[in-house]
Amino acid sequence: MSASTLLLAFALMLVLEGALPLLAPTVWRETFQRLLSLSNGQIRFIGLLSMLIGSALLFALIS
């Protein structure tokens, strides 16, 4: 995997992350307000789950 591929993936992530605040700022704000009410353990679990799904997707795309 080259550096340009990594930068391309990062750029795509930023585009996708920016879509919700652009298209539905109220939903985006409400989502973050709900996140603030979660415990640290719940947030860590969401982060772990996200990393596992992303890793599985990367593995599936590379193989």
Predicted model as a PDB file, atoms N, CA, C, CB and O in Angstrom, pLDDT in the B-factor column:
MODEL        1                                                                  
ATOM      1  N   MET A   1       0.848  -1.171   0.000  1.00 68.00           N  
ATOM      2  CA  MET A   1       0.000   0.000   0.000  1.00 68.00           C  
ATOM      3  C   MET A   1       0.896   1.238   0.000  1.00 68.00           C  
ATOM      4  CB  MET A   1      -0.966  -0.004   1.223  1.00 68.00           C  
ATOM      5  O   MET A   1       1.745   1.395   0.878  1.00 68.00           O  
ATOM      6  N   SER A   2       0.708   2.094  -0.966  1.00 82.00           N  
ATOM      7  CA  SER A   2       1.557   3.279  -1.074  1.00 82.00           C  
ATOM      8  C   SER A   2       0.992   4.437  -0.246  1.00 82.00           C  
ATOM      9  CB  SER A   2       1.700   3.700  -2.547  1.00 82.00           C  
ATOM     10  O   SER A   2      -0.145   4.400   0.224  1.00 82.00           O  
ATOM     11  N   ALA A   3       1.819   5.450  -0.088  1.00 84.00           N  
ATOM     12  CA  ALA A   3       1.405   6.632   0.673  1.00 84.00           C  
ATOM     13  C   ALA A   3       0.245   7.342  -0.015  1.00 84.00           C  
ATOM     14  CB  ALA A   3       2.585   7.599   0.852  1.00 84.00           C  
ATOM     15  O   ALA A   3      -0.634   7.884   0.655  1.00 84.00           O  
ATOM     16  N   SER A   4       0.236   7.345  -1.347  1.00 86.00           N  
ATOM     17  CA  SER A   4      -0.857   8.025  -2.053  1.00 86.00           C  
ATOM     18  C   SER A   4      -2.184   7.293  -1.839  1.00 86.00           C  
ATOM     19  CB  SER A   4      -0.544   8.124  -3.562  1.00 86.00           C  
ATOM     20  O   SER A   4      -3.236   7.930  -1.793  1.00 86.00           O  
ATOM     21  N   THR A   5      -2.146   5.974  -1.709  1.00 87.00           N  
ATOM     22  CA  THR A   5      -3.362   5.214  -1.430  1.00 87.00           C  
ATOM     23  C   THR A   5      -3.882   5.550  -0.040  1.00 87.00           C  
ATOM     24  CB  THR A   5      -3.101   3.700  -1.554  1.00 87.00           C  
ATOM     25  O   THR A   5      -5.088   5.704   0.157  1.00 87.00           O  
ATOM     26  N   LEU A   6      -2.977   5.662   0.918  1.00 86.00           N  
ATOM     27  CA  LEU A   6      -3.363   6.019   2.275  1.00 86.00           C  
ATOM     28  C   LEU A   6      -3.976   7.419   2.320  1.00 86.00           C  
ATOM     29  CB  LEU A   6      -2.153   5.940   3.210  1.00 86.00           C  
ATOM     30  O   LEU A   6      -4.983   7.640   2.992  1.00 86.00           O  
ATOM     31  N   LEU A   7      -3.368   8.354   1.606  1.00 91.00           N  
ATOM     32  CA  LEU A   7      -3.914   9.717   1.559  1.00 91.00           C  
ATOM     33  C   LEU A   7      -5.267   9.745   0.861  1.00 91.00           C  
ATOM     34  CB  LEU A   7      -2.939  10.660   0.844  1.00 91.00           C  
ATOM     35  O   LEU A   7      -6.156  10.498   1.258  1.00 91.00           O  
ATOM     36  N   LEU A   8      -5.427   8.937  -0.168  1.00 91.00           N  
ATOM     37  CA  LEU A   8      -6.709   8.845  -0.855  1.00 91.00           C  
ATOM     38  C   LEU A   8      -7.792   8.311   0.088  1.00 91.00           C  
ATOM     39  CB  LEU A   8      -6.586   7.943  -2.096  1.00 91.00           C  
ATOM     40  O   LEU A   8      -8.911   8.823   0.108  1.00 91.00           O  
ATOM     41  N   ALA A   9      -7.454   7.285   0.862  1.00 89.00           N  
ATOM     42  CA  ALA A   9      -8.404   6.738   1.831  1.00 89.00           C  
ATOM     43  C   ALA A   9      -8.753   7.769   2.901  1.00 89.00           C  
ATOM     44  CB  ALA A   9      -7.832   5.475   2.485  1.00 89.00           C  
ATOM     45  O   ALA A   9      -9.913   7.885   3.295  1.00 89.00           O  
ATOM     46  N   PHE A  10      -7.766   8.510   3.369  1.00 90.00           N  
ATOM     47  CA  PHE A  10      -8.010   9.549   4.371  1.00 90.00           C  
ATOM     48  C   PHE A  10      -8.904  10.655   3.812  1.00 90.00           C  
ATOM     49  CB  PHE A  10      -6.681  10.142   4.857  1.00 90.00           C  
ATOM     50  O   PHE A  10      -9.806  11.138   4.498  1.00 90.00           O  
ATOM     51  N   ALA A  11      -8.649  11.053   2.565  1.00 93.00           N  
ATOM     52  CA  ALA A  11      -9.472  12.083   1.925  1.00 93.00           C  
ATOM     53  C   ALA A  11     -10.917  11.610   1.779  1.00 93.00           C  
ATOM     54  CB  ALA A  11      -8.893  12.455   0.547  1.00 93.00           C  
ATOM     55  O   ALA A  11     -11.849  12.379   2.014  1.00 93.00           O  
ATOM     56  N   LEU A  12     -11.104  10.358   1.394  1.00 92.00           N  
ATOM     57  CA  LEU A  12     -12.453   9.813   1.266  1.00 92.00           C  
ATOM     58  C   LEU A  12     -13.160   9.784   2.610  1.00 92.00           C  
ATOM     59  CB  LEU A  12     -12.407   8.410   0.668  1.00 92.00           C  
ATOM     60  O   LEU A  12     -14.352  10.080   2.695  1.00 92.00           O  
ATOM     61  N   MET A  13     -12.425   9.426   3.667  1.00 92.00           N  
ATOM     62  CA  MET A  13     -13.009   9.430   5.004  1.00 92.00           C  
ATOM     63  C   MET A  13     -13.481  10.831   5.394  1.00 92.00           C  
ATOM     64  CB  MET A  13     -11.994   8.909   6.028  1.00 92.00           C  
ATOM     65  O   MET A  13     -14.564  10.993   5.957  1.00 92.00           O  
ATOM     66  N   LEU A  14     -12.659  11.848   5.091  1.00 93.00           N  
ATOM     67  CA  LEU A  14     -13.043  13.221   5.422  1.00 93.00           C  
ATOM     68  C   LEU A  14     -14.282  13.660   4.649  1.00 93.00           C  
ATOM     69  CB  LEU A  14     -11.890  14.175   5.135  1.00 93.00           C  
ATOM     70  O   LEU A  14     -15.141  14.350   5.198  1.00 93.00           O  
ATOM     71  N   VAL A  15     -14.381  13.269   3.387  1.00 95.00           N  
ATOM     72  CA  VAL A  15     -15.567  13.604   2.588  1.00 95.00           C  
ATOM     73  C   VAL A  15     -16.805  12.962   3.200  1.00 95.00           C  
ATOM     74  CB  VAL A  15     -15.392  13.142   1.117  1.00 95.00           C  
ATOM     75  O   VAL A  15     -17.834  13.617   3.365  1.00 95.00           O  
ATOM     76  N   LEU A  16     -16.703  11.679   3.537  1.00 92.00           N  
ATOM     77  CA  LEU A  16     -17.855  10.985   4.122  1.00 92.00           C  
ATOM     78  C   LEU A  16     -18.212  11.534   5.499  1.00 92.00           C  
ATOM     79  CB  LEU A  16     -17.573   9.492   4.222  1.00 92.00           C  
ATOM     80  O   LEU A  16     -19.390  11.663   5.830  1.00 92.00           O  
ATOM     81  N   GLU A  17     -17.204  11.854   6.298  1.00 92.00           N  
ATOM     82  CA  GLU A  17     -17.462  12.416   7.632  1.00 92.00           C  
ATOM     83  C   GLU A  17     -18.117  13.799   7.536  1.00 92.00           C  
ATOM     84  CB  GLU A  17     -16.149  12.511   8.435  1.00 92.00           C  
ATOM     85  O   GLU A  17     -18.899  14.176   8.409  1.00 92.00           O  
ATOM     86  N   GLY A  18     -17.805  14.541   6.495  1.00 94.00           N  
ATOM     87  CA  GLY A  18     -18.362  15.883   6.352  1.00 94.00           C  
ATOM     88  C   GLY A  18     -19.754  15.918   5.751  1.00 94.00           C  
ATOM     89  O   GLY A  18     -20.418  16.954   5.780  1.00 94.00           O  
ATOM     90  N   ALA A  19     -20.202  14.794   5.206  1.00 94.00           N  
ATOM     91  CA  ALA A  19     -21.507  14.772   4.535  1.00 94.00           C  
ATOM     92  C   ALA A  19     -22.663  15.019   5.510  1.00 94.00           C  
ATOM     93  CB  ALA A  19     -21.708  13.432   3.829  1.00 94.00           C  
ATOM     94  O   ALA A  19     -23.562  15.802   5.203  1.00 94.00           O  
ATOM     95  N   LEU A  20     -22.655  14.371   6.669  1.00 91.00           N  
ATOM     96  CA  LEU A  20     -23.763  14.521   7.608  1.00 91.00           C  
ATOM     97  C   LEU A  20     -23.886  15.949   8.153  1.00 91.00           C  
ATOM     98  CB  LEU A  20     -23.593  13.550   8.759  1.00 91.00           C  
ATOM     99  O   LEU A  20     -24.992  16.490   8.151  1.00 91.00           O  
ATOM    100  N   PRO A  21     -22.798  16.585   8.622  1.00 94.00           N  
ATOM    101  CA  PRO A  21     -22.963  17.965   9.091  1.00 94.00           C  
ATOM    102  C   PRO A  21     -23.407  18.919   7.982  1.00 94.00           C  
ATOM    103  CB  PRO A  21     -21.666  18.460   9.692  1.00 94.00           C  
ATOM    104  O   PRO A  21     -24.097  19.903   8.248  1.00 94.00           O  
ATOM    105  N   LEU A  22     -23.014  18.630   6.746  1.00 96.00           N  
ATOM    106  CA  LEU A  22     -23.424  19.487   5.634  1.00 96.00           C  
ATOM    107  C   LEU A  22     -24.901  19.305   5.314  1.00 96.00           C  
ATOM    108  CB  LEU A  22     -22.581  19.192   4.396  1.00 96.00           C  
ATOM    109  O   LEU A  22     -25.624  20.283   5.126  1.00 96.00           O  
ATOM    110  N   LEU A  23     -25.346  18.062   5.253  1.00 96.00           N  
ATOM    111  CA  LEU A  23     -26.700  17.775   4.800  1.00 96.00           C  
ATOM    112  C   LEU A  23     -27.749  17.828   5.914  1.00 96.00           C  
ATOM    113  CB  LEU A  23     -26.730  16.429   4.158  1.00 96.00           C  
ATOM    114  O   LEU A  23     -28.900  18.186   5.666  1.00 96.00           O  
ATOM    115  N   ALA A  24     -27.355  17.473   7.135  1.00 96.00           N  
ATOM    116  CA  ALA A  24     -28.314  17.433   8.248  1.00 96.00           C  
ATOM    117  C   ALA A  24     -27.636  17.871   9.539  1.00 96.00           C  
ATOM    118  CB  ALA A  24     -28.912  16.012   8.410  1.00 96.00           C  
ATOM    119  O   ALA A  24     -27.350  17.039  10.400  1.00 96.00           O  
ATOM    120  N   PRO A  25     -27.375  19.172   9.683  1.00 96.00           N  
ATOM    121  CA  PRO A  25     -26.654  19.632  10.876  1.00 96.00           C  
ATOM    122  C   PRO A  25     -27.399  19.373  12.192  1.00 96.00           C  
ATOM    123  CB  PRO A  25     -26.375  21.106  10.752  1.00 96.00           C  
ATOM    124  O   PRO A  25     -26.767  19.163  13.227  1.00 96.00           O  
ATOM    125  N   THR A  26     -28.720  19.385  12.160  1.00 96.00           N  
ATOM    126  CA  THR A  26     -29.480  19.136  13.384  1.00 96.00           C  
ATOM    127  C   THR A  26     -29.301  17.692  13.845  1.00 96.00           C  
ATOM    128  CB  THR A  26     -30.972  19.444  13.166  1.00 96.00           C  
ATOM    129  O   THR A  26     -29.105  17.434  15.033  1.00 96.00           O  
ATOM    130  N   VAL A  27     -29.368  16.766  12.917  1.00 95.00           N  
ATOM    131  CA  VAL A  27     -29.156  15.351  13.246  1.00 95.00           C  
ATOM    132  C   VAL A  27     -27.747  15.154  13.772  1.00 95.00           C  
ATOM    133  CB  VAL A  27     -29.402  14.449  12.011  1.00 95.00           C  
ATOM    134  O   VAL A  27     -27.545  14.425  14.743  1.00 95.00           O  
ATOM    135  N   TRP A  28     -26.769  15.793  13.143  1.00 94.00           N  
ATOM    136  CA  TRP A  28     -25.373  15.685  13.561  1.00 94.00           C  
ATOM    137  C   TRP A  28     -25.210  16.185  14.997  1.00 94.00           C  
ATOM    138  CB  TRP A  28     -24.456  16.482  12.604  1.00 94.00           C  
ATOM    139  O   TRP A  28     -24.558  15.535  15.815  1.00 94.00           O  
ATOM    140  N   ARG A  29     -25.804  17.344  15.301  1.00 95.00           N  
ATOM    141  CA  ARG A  29     -25.710  17.923  16.650  1.00 95.00           C  
ATOM    142  C   ARG A  29     -26.385  17.009  17.680  1.00 95.00           C  
ATOM    143  CB  ARG A  29     -26.358  19.333  16.681  1.00 95.00           C  
ATOM    144  O   ARG A  29     -25.839  16.792  18.762  1.00 95.00           O  
ATOM    145  N   GLU A  30     -27.568  16.473  17.351  1.00 95.00           N  
ATOM    146  CA  GLU A  30     -28.277  15.583  18.273  1.00 95.00           C  
ATOM    147  C   GLU A  30     -27.484  14.297  18.519  1.00 95.00           C  
ATOM    148  CB  GLU A  30     -29.673  15.245  17.720  1.00 95.00           C  
ATOM    149  O   GLU A  30     -27.473  13.774  19.633  1.00 95.00           O  
ATOM    150  N   THR A  31     -26.831  13.798  17.493  1.00 92.00           N  
ATOM    151  CA  THR A  31     -26.016  12.596  17.633  1.00 92.00           C  
ATOM    152  C   THR A  31     -24.878  12.843  18.613  1.00 92.00           C  
ATOM    153  CB  THR A  31     -25.461  12.152  16.268  1.00 92.00           C  
ATOM    154  O   THR A  31     -24.607  12.000  19.468  1.00 92.00           O  
ATOM    155  N   PHE A  32     -24.213  13.980  18.501  1.00 90.00           N  
ATOM    156  CA  PHE A  32     -23.117  14.276  19.424  1.00 90.00           C  
ATOM    157  C   PHE A  32     -23.623  14.536  20.835  1.00 90.00           C  
ATOM    158  CB  PHE A  32     -22.325  15.478  18.932  1.00 90.00           C  
ATOM    159  O   PHE A  32     -22.924  14.238  21.804  1.00 90.00           O  
ATOM    160  N   GLN A  33     -24.811  15.078  20.967  1.00 94.00           N  
ATOM    161  CA  GLN A  33     -25.373  15.256  22.309  1.00 94.00           C  
ATOM    162  C   GLN A  33     -25.655  13.901  22.950  1.00 94.00           C  
ATOM    163  CB  GLN A  33     -26.665  16.100  22.252  1.00 94.00           C  
ATOM    164  O   GLN A  33     -25.452  13.730  24.152  1.00 94.00           O  
ATOM    165  N   ARG A  34     -26.124  12.937  22.154  1.00 93.00           N  
ATOM    166  CA  ARG A  34     -26.341  11.585  22.676  1.00 93.00           C  
ATOM    167  C   ARG A  34     -25.018  10.921  23.043  1.00 93.00           C  
ATOM    168  CB  ARG A  34     -27.092  10.728  21.647  1.00 93.00           C  
ATOM    169  O   ARG A  34     -24.941  10.197  24.036  1.00 93.00           O  
ATOM    170  N   LEU A  35     -23.982  11.164  22.251  1.00 92.00           N  
ATOM    171  CA  LEU A  35     -22.664  10.591  22.554  1.00 92.00           C  
ATOM    172  C   LEU A  35     -22.134  11.096  23.885  1.00 92.00           C  
ATOM    173  CB  LEU A  35     -21.667  10.921  21.442  1.00 92.00           C  
ATOM    174  O   LEU A  35     -21.469  10.357  24.610  1.00 92.00           O  
ATOM    175  N   LEU A  36     -22.425  12.347  24.210  1.00 94.00           N  
ATOM    176  CA  LEU A  36     -21.951  12.915  25.469  1.00 94.00           C  
ATOM    177  C   LEU A  36     -22.559  12.209  26.674  1.00 94.00           C  
ATOM    178  CB  LEU A  36     -22.268  14.398  25.527  1.00 94.00           C  
ATOM    179  O   LEU A  36     -21.969  12.213  27.754  1.00 94.00           O  
ATOM    180  N   SER A  37     -23.725  11.607  26.504  1.00 96.00           N  
ATOM    181  CA  SER A  37     -24.383  10.944  27.632  1.00 96.00           C  
ATOM    182  C   SER A  37     -23.902   9.497  27.820  1.00 96.00           C  
ATOM    183  CB  SER A  37     -25.895  10.963  27.432  1.00 96.00           C  
ATOM    184  O   SER A  37     -24.257   8.861  28.812  1.00 96.00           O  
ATOM    185  N   LEU A  38     -23.102   8.970  26.883  1.00 96.00           N  
ATOM    186  CA  LEU A  38     -22.603   7.602  27.004  1.00 96.00           C  
ATOM    187  C   LEU A  38     -21.433   7.535  27.986  1.00 96.00           C  
ATOM    188  CB  LEU A  38     -22.174   7.066  25.628  1.00 96.00           C  
ATOM    189  O   LEU A  38     -20.703   8.508  28.175  1.00 96.00           O  
ATOM    190  N   SER A  39     -21.278   6.387  28.593  1.00 96.00           N  
ATOM    191  CA  SER A  39     -20.133   6.196  29.504  1.00 96.00           C  
ATOM    192  C   SER A  39     -18.874   5.950  28.683  1.00 96.00           C  
ATOM    193  CB  SER A  39     -20.385   5.004  30.490  1.00 96.00           C  
ATOM    194  O   SER A  39     -18.944   5.670  27.486  1.00 96.00           O  
ATOM    195  N   ASN A  40     -17.721   6.057  29.341  1.00 96.00           N  
ATOM    196  CA  ASN A  40     -16.449   5.814  28.659  1.00 96.00           C  
ATOM    197  C   ASN A  40     -16.389   4.399  28.090  1.00 96.00           C  
ATOM    198  CB  ASN A  40     -15.279   6.043  29.619  1.00 96.00           C  
ATOM    199  O   ASN A  40     -15.880   4.195  26.987  1.00 96.00           O  
ATOM    200  N   GLY A  41     -16.897   3.434  28.826  1.00 97.00           N  
ATOM    201  CA  GLY A  41     -16.894   2.058  28.361  1.00 97.00           C  
ATOM    202  C   GLY A  41     -17.715   1.868  27.094  1.00 97.00           C  
ATOM    203  O   GLY A  41     -17.315   1.130  26.193  1.00 97.00           O  
ATOM    204  N   GLN A  42     -18.858   2.531  27.026  1.00 96.00           N  
ATOM    205  CA  GLN A  42     -19.708   2.438  25.835  1.00 96.00           C  
ATOM    206  C   GLN A  42     -19.016   3.076  24.631  1.00 96.00           C  
ATOM    207  CB  GLN A  42     -21.074   3.117  26.088  1.00 96.00           C  
ATOM    208  O   GLN A  42     -19.075   2.539  23.525  1.00 96.00           O  
ATOM    209  N   ILE A  43     -18.367   4.206  24.840  1.00 95.00           N  
ATOM    210  CA  ILE A  43     -17.660   4.882  23.750  1.00 95.00           C  
ATOM    211  C   ILE A  43     -16.485   4.023  23.281  1.00 95.00           C  
ATOM    212  CB  ILE A  43     -17.164   6.284  24.201  1.00 95.00           C  
ATOM    213  O   ILE A  43     -16.223   3.923  22.083  1.00 95.00           O  
ATOM    214  N   ARG A  44     -15.781   3.405  24.230  1.00 97.00           N  
ATOM    215  CA  ARG A  44     -14.667   2.519  23.857  1.00 97.00           C  
ATOM    216  C   ARG A  44     -15.168   1.324  23.047  1.00 97.00           C  
ATOM    217  CB  ARG A  44     -13.923   2.028  25.117  1.00 97.00           C  
ATOM    218  O   ARG A  44     -14.522   0.907  22.086  1.00 97.00           O  
ATOM    219  N   PHE A  45     -16.319   0.774  23.436  1.00 97.00           N  
ATOM    220  CA  PHE A  45     -16.881  -0.363  22.707  1.00 97.00           C  
ATOM    221  C   PHE A  45     -17.243   0.042  21.283  1.00 97.00           C  
ATOM    222  CB  PHE A  45     -18.119  -0.915  23.435  1.00 97.00           C  
ATOM    223  O   PHE A  45     -16.984  -0.713  20.346  1.00 97.00           O  
ATOM    224  N   ILE A  46     -17.831   1.210  21.106  1.00 95.00           N  
ATOM    225  CA  ILE A  46     -18.166   1.708  19.774  1.00 95.00           C  
ATOM    226  C   ILE A  46     -16.891   1.879  18.946  1.00 95.00           C  
ATOM    227  CB  ILE A  46     -18.938   3.051  19.869  1.00 95.00           C  
ATOM    228  O   ILE A  46     -16.860   1.520  17.769  1.00 95.00           O  
ATOM    229  N   GLY A  47     -15.844   2.425  19.560  1.00 95.00           N  
ATOM    230  CA  GLY A  47     -14.566   2.587  18.865  1.00 95.00           C  
ATOM    231  C   GLY A  47     -13.964   1.247  18.473  1.00 95.00           C  
ATOM    232  O   GLY A  47     -13.466   1.094  17.358  1.00 95.00           O  
ATOM    233  N   LEU A  48     -14.003   0.276  19.376  1.00 97.00           N  
ATOM    234  CA  LEU A  48     -13.471  -1.057  19.088  1.00 97.00           C  
ATOM    235  C   LEU A  48     -14.262  -1.716  17.967  1.00 97.00           C  
ATOM    236  CB  LEU A  48     -13.502  -1.938  20.349  1.00 97.00           C  
ATOM    237  O   LEU A  48     -13.680  -2.292  17.048  1.00 97.00           O  
ATOM    238  N   LEU A  49     -15.570  -1.633  18.039  1.00 97.00           N  
ATOM    239  CA  LEU A  49     -16.421  -2.219  17.001  1.00 97.00           C  
ATOM    240  C   LEU A  49     -16.151  -1.580  15.647  1.00 97.00           C  
ATOM    241  CB  LEU A  49     -17.898  -2.063  17.368  1.00 97.00           C  
ATOM    242  O   LEU A  49     -16.090  -2.272  14.631  1.00 97.00           O  
ATOM    243  N   SER A  50     -15.991  -0.280  15.631  1.00 94.00           N  
ATOM    244  CA  SER A  50     -15.684   0.428  14.391  1.00 94.00           C  
ATOM    245  C   SER A  50     -14.349  -0.028  13.815  1.00 94.00           C  
ATOM    246  CB  SER A  50     -15.665   1.938  14.629  1.00 94.00           C  
ATOM    247  O   SER A  50     -14.232  -0.243  12.609  1.00 94.00           O  
ATOM    248  N   MET A  51     -13.347  -0.174  14.671  1.00 95.00           N  
ATOM    249  CA  MET A  51     -12.031  -0.629  14.215  1.00 95.00           C  
ATOM    250  C   MET A  51     -12.093  -2.057  13.683  1.00 95.00           C  
ATOM    251  CB  MET A  51     -11.011  -0.538  15.354  1.00 95.00           C  
ATOM    252  O   MET A  51     -11.459  -2.366  12.674  1.00 95.00           O  
ATOM    253  N   LEU A  52     -12.842  -2.926  14.344  1.00 97.00           N  
ATOM    254  CA  LEU A  52     -12.950  -4.309  13.890  1.00 97.00           C  
ATOM    255  C   LEU A  52     -13.661  -4.410  12.539  1.00 97.00           C  
ATOM    256  CB  LEU A  52     -13.688  -5.143  14.928  1.00 97.00           C  
ATOM    257  O   LEU A  52     -13.235  -5.161  11.662  1.00 97.00           O  
ATOM    258  N   ILE A  53     -14.741  -3.654  12.381  1.00 95.00           N  
ATOM    259  CA  ILE A  53     -15.457  -3.662  11.103  1.00 95.00           C  
ATOM    260  C   ILE A  53     -14.569  -3.094  10.000  1.00 95.00           C  
ATOM    261  CB  ILE A  53     -16.772  -2.851  11.206  1.00 95.00           C  
ATOM    262  O   ILE A  53     -14.514  -3.646   8.901  1.00 95.00           O  
ATOM    263  N   GLY A  54     -13.879  -2.005  10.285  1.00 90.00           N  
ATOM    264  CA  GLY A  54     -12.976  -1.419   9.303  1.00 90.00           C  
ATOM    265  C   GLY A  54     -11.845  -2.355   8.927  1.00 90.00           C  
ATOM    266  O   GLY A  54     -11.483  -2.457   7.755  1.00 90.00           O  
ATOM    267  N   SER A  55     -11.281  -3.046   9.920  1.00 92.00           N  
ATOM    268  CA  SER A  55     -10.204  -4.003   9.650  1.00 92.00           C  
ATOM    269  C   SER A  55     -10.704  -5.170   8.815  1.00 92.00           C  
ATOM    270  CB  SER A  55      -9.604  -4.519  10.961  1.00 92.00           C  
ATOM    271  O   SER A  55     -10.016  -5.612   7.895  1.00 92.00           O  
ATOM    272  N   ALA A  56     -11.885  -5.671   9.121  1.00 94.00           N  
ATOM    273  CA  ALA A  56     -12.460  -6.780   8.342  1.00 94.00           C  
ATOM    274  C   ALA A  56     -12.732  -6.349   6.909  1.00 94.00           C  
ATOM    275  CB  ALA A  56     -13.762  -7.286   8.995  1.00 94.00           C  
ATOM    276  O   ALA A  56     -12.498  -7.112   5.972  1.00 94.00           O  
ATOM    277  N   LEU A  57     -13.225  -5.125   6.736  1.00 90.00           N  
ATOM    278  CA  LEU A  57     -13.483  -4.613   5.404  1.00 90.00           C  
ATOM    279  C   LEU A  57     -12.178  -4.447   4.614  1.00 90.00           C  
ATOM    280  CB  LEU A  57     -14.229  -3.280   5.490  1.00 90.00           C  
ATOM    281  O   LEU A  57     -12.111  -4.804   3.438  1.00 90.00           O  
ATOM    282  N   LEU A  58     -11.153  -3.907   5.262  1.00 85.00           N  
ATOM    283  CA  LEU A  58      -9.845  -3.781   4.616  1.00 85.00           C  
ATOM    284  C   LEU A  58      -9.293  -5.149   4.216  1.00 85.00           C  
ATOM    285  CB  LEU A  58      -8.857  -3.067   5.549  1.00 85.00           C  
ATOM    286  O   LEU A  58      -8.789  -5.324   3.107  1.00 85.00           O  
ATOM    287  N   PHE A  59      -9.391  -6.108   5.122  1.00 89.00           N  
ATOM    288  CA  PHE A  59      -8.889  -7.441   4.831  1.00 89.00           C  
ATOM    289  C   PHE A  59      -9.640  -8.050   3.639  1.00 89.00           C  
ATOM    290  CB  PHE A  59      -9.022  -8.345   6.072  1.00 89.00           C  
ATOM    291  O   PHE A  59      -9.031  -8.680   2.774  1.00 89.00           O  
ATOM    292  N   ALA A  60     -10.961  -7.859   3.599  1.00 91.00           N  
ATOM    293  CA  ALA A  60     -11.763  -8.401   2.510  1.00 91.00           C  
ATOM    294  C   ALA A  60     -11.398  -7.734   1.183  1.00 91.00           C  
ATOM    295  CB  ALA A  60     -13.259  -8.218   2.806  1.00 91.00           C  
ATOM    296  O   ALA A  60     -11.385  -8.390   0.141  1.00 91.00           O  
ATOM    297  N   LEU A  61     -11.104  -6.441   1.219  1.00 84.00           N  
ATOM    298  CA  LEU A  61     -10.781  -5.727  -0.018  1.00 84.00           C  
ATOM    299  C   LEU A  61      -9.374  -6.032  -0.506  1.00 84.00           C  
ATOM    300  CB  LEU A  61     -10.936  -4.235   0.185  1.00 84.00           C  
ATOM    301  O   LEU A  61      -9.128  -6.035  -1.712  1.00 84.00           O  
ATOM    302  N   ILE A  62      -8.450  -6.287   0.406  1.00 84.00           N  
ATOM    303  CA  ILE A  62      -7.070  -6.555   0.036  1.00 84.00           C  
ATOM    304  C   ILE A  62      -6.930  -7.990  -0.497  1.00 84.00           C  
ATOM    305  CB  ILE A  62      -6.136  -6.330   1.246  1.00 84.00           C  
ATOM    306  O   ILE A  62      -6.172  -8.227  -1.438  1.00 84.00           O  
ATOM    307  N   SER A  63      -7.652  -8.938   0.097  1.00 82.00           N  
ATOM    308  CA  SER A  63      -7.504 -10.339  -0.311  1.00 82.00           C  
ATOM    309  C   SER A  63      -8.155 -10.635  -1.635  1.00 82.00           C  
ATOM    310  CB  SER A  63      -8.080 -11.244   0.729  1.00 82.00           C  
ATOM    311  O   SER A  63      -8.110 -11.772  -2.104  1.00 82.00           O  
TER     312      SER A  63                                                      
ENDMDL                                                                          
END                                                                             
